[in-house]
Amino acid sequence: MYKIAVLGTGYVGLTTGIGLANFGSNVLCLDIEKEKVAKLKEGIMPIYEPGMEVLLRENKKSGRLNFSTDIGEGIKWADIIFIAVGTPQGEDGRADLTAVFNAAELIGKDINGYKIIVTKSTVPIGTNEKIKKIISSADTGDHEFDVVSNPEFLREGKAMYDFQHPDRVVIGTDNQRPVEAMRKIYRPLYLNEVPFVLTDFRTAELIKYSSNCFLAMKVAFINEIARLCDVVGADVQVAAKAIGMDGRIGSKFLHPSPGYGGSCFPKDTEALAAFSRDADMPLMLVETTIESNKKQKQYMVEKISKSLGKLDGARLGILGLAFKSETDDMREASSIVIINKLLEEGAEVKAFDPQAMDNAMKIWGDRITYGTDEYDLVEHTDAVVILTEWNQFRNLDLEKIANLMRGKLFFDFRNIYKPEEVETWGLKYIGMGQKV
Ligand SMILES: NC(=O)c1ccc[n+]([C@@H]2O[C@H](COP(=O)([O-])OP(=O)(O)OC[C@H]3O[C@@H](n4cnc5c(N)ncnc54)[C@H](O)[C@@H]3O)[C@@H](O)[C@H]2O)c1
């Protein structure tokens, strides 16, 4: 049985560690954040990810899953080391690879025999070659090792399901030696006939960025169509459904929203755009996607402002802060741009999210107030604004909401209600590209 170390216990590292332990490997998850590791040792998830805590506890109990901050010891112990540290947006949109290169250096310093280093972090084209060089130059013992590019495609909120049911597993290498080990650790997927795409480093790196940028482009596209529907009086809900029925297009990612956010699409579109500019081959569709998404967030504020007349002094109740439902992640969430703009224009904001309140408080502190639930939130507001499509917001007691509010405006920026069901209660419905 392989001994696997995972460097970084964020959304991806933790899912990978728990997932691989669940597939039968012996896994040690490593992180520099002591508090996070202490929680994990207690069987407590440091992030909200549905269904994962049970697997964390089960695999810990079985002895196959352990946590440590002793990175050096972990590197020495492991046969296979996953790098799953963050690659946030850096200067001019480029990916900040500091944590990845640090991890490579630590591996090089403590390598003590043949090891396979697997890059899970999303990294620009050419990075795995650099990782190889860093490990070699930090290694004083001339040990053999292989590097594998194995990008991750999971969605937050469905991380474990996606880990266990990927559409494909991408394995980028510069030789065949590590391939068999990769097949073995992913054996349950291999047996389930999940396609394995075997390729080189650069293609694997490109696949990850291109996939995310394509999806971001699809989101931006349907948001542009929704904006057009607003002015020409067409219905984006019907249109998106019909467009998605075309097998060449597909129905996924055709849902109007207040713009994409999260820890991947914004930074990955920026990173690929910057990378392509550096390579003197700018990707115009990606550049435009980024601009279109910024416009969408701005457009949400314009919609609110236009309906209210003025934002100064208006009381707004915001339902949903996380960048999407089923996660507490607020990195690059549309809510941040939208709420900041509303505050700048003099509005009073009260907000509620089922999971992201702690993260929200770190962002806004006492610049906004916080609801304890949906109904506490809407009390005495001029308008309610749905930004995140949490299930619990899909079946609100609209009569109660109408009675609690001071005003009548109901902004549904995820199109989770039909205009007529909201307007029955005397509220004014404003959705995205919907005929009212
Ligand atoms: N979050 C997603 O949905 C998702 C999906 C696919 C791919 N990715 C990619 O996976 C990577 C990780 O993303 P994430 O969202 O899990 O990040 P994250 O910020 O949630 O977690 C990164 C973790 O790495 C730790 N870390 C940093 N340096 C370290 C080191 N030297 N040794 C050990 N741990 C270290 C940090 O303390 C943190 O806990 C990124 O490249 C991201 O683009 C993310």
The ligand as an ORCA input file, in Angstrom:
! r2SCAN-3c Opt
* xyz 0 1
  N     -11.112     25.186     -4.325
  C     -11.475     24.597     -5.450
  O     -12.669     24.421     -5.748
  C     -10.435     24.082     -6.413
  C     -10.811     23.198     -7.443
  C      -9.831     22.729     -8.318
  C      -8.514     23.152     -8.180
  N      -8.179     24.032     -7.191
  C      -6.767     24.435     -7.050
  O      -6.198     23.687     -5.960
  C      -5.242     24.487     -5.267
  C      -5.615     24.577     -3.800
  O      -6.837     25.265     -3.705
  P      -7.681     25.305     -2.350
  O      -8.950     25.993     -2.649
  O      -7.712     23.940     -1.744
  O      -6.714     26.255     -1.464
  P      -6.841     26.618      0.071
  O      -6.363     28.004      0.186
  O      -8.189     26.250      0.578
  O      -5.789     25.645      0.778
  C      -4.408     25.713      0.626
  C      -3.768     25.152      1.895
  O      -2.371     25.011      1.668
  C      -1.707     25.298      2.895
  N      -0.285     25.526      2.627
  C       0.316     26.598      2.066
  N       1.650     26.387      1.963
  C       1.899     25.143      2.450
  C       3.060     24.337      2.589
  N       4.252     24.770      2.207
  N       2.931     23.111      3.124
  C       1.723     22.664      3.517
  N       0.582     23.372      3.390
  C       0.669     24.596      2.876
  C      -2.477     26.480      3.436
  O      -2.251     26.652      4.809
  C      -3.922     26.060      3.109
  O      -4.488     25.317      4.179
  C      -5.216     25.832     -6.001
  O      -4.190     25.807     -6.956
  C      -6.559     25.879     -6.680
  O      -6.545     26.682     -7.831
  C      -9.104     24.500     -6.296
*
